[in-house]
């Protein structure tokens, strides 16, 4: 397995979530079209966690500076998020368990 990268986006929404879920869906669709995108997983309870997977740091940078993504980030800061944190990590090894 070749090393790859993750972007871990952890967030706490504000009370104003109007339009948030539609934009999140749009951003997921757009991310999947980006060069170097490998996959995405997310969960939301009180805190939301979205992990996206990328081939390289350059692919992450290109996603980060995508015009539509930048617009969504600005709306998020001004409207939807009370708090968020972004972590970028290199994955050097992985394993999984699956019970049939």
Residue pairs with C-beta under 8 A, 6 or more apart in sequence:
1 93
1 94
3 90
3 91
3 92
4 38
4 53
4 54
4 55
4 56
4 90
4 91
5 53
5 54
5 55
5 56
5 57
5 59
5 60
5 88
5 89
5 90
5 91
6 51
6 52
6 53
6 54
6 87
6 88
6 89
6 91
7 51
7 52
7 54
7 60
7 63
7 86
7 87
7 88
8 49
8 50
8 51
8 86
8 87
8 88
8 89
9 48
9 49
9 50
9 51
9 52
9 84
9 85
9 86
10 47
10 48
10 49
10 84
10 85
10 86
10 87
11 47
11 48
11 49
11 50
11 81
11 83
11 84
11 85
12 46
12 47
12 48
12 81
12 82
12 83
12 84
13 20
13 48
13 80
13 81
13 82
14 79
14 80
14 81
14 82
16 79
16 80
17 80
19 75
19 79
19 80
20 76
20 79
20 80
23 72
23 75
23 76
23 80
26 68
26 72
27 68
27 69
27 72
28 40
30 66
30 68
30 69
31 37
31 40
31 52
31 63
31 69
32 40
34 59
34 62
34 63
34 66
35 59
35 62
36 54
36 55
36 56
36 58
36 59
36 60
36 62
36 63
37 52
37 53
37 54
37 55
37 59
37 63
38 53
38 54
38 55
39 52
39 53
40 50
40 51
40 52
40 53
41 50
41 51
42 48
42 49
42 50
42 51
43 49
52 63
53 91
54 60
54 63
57 88
60 88
63 69
76 84
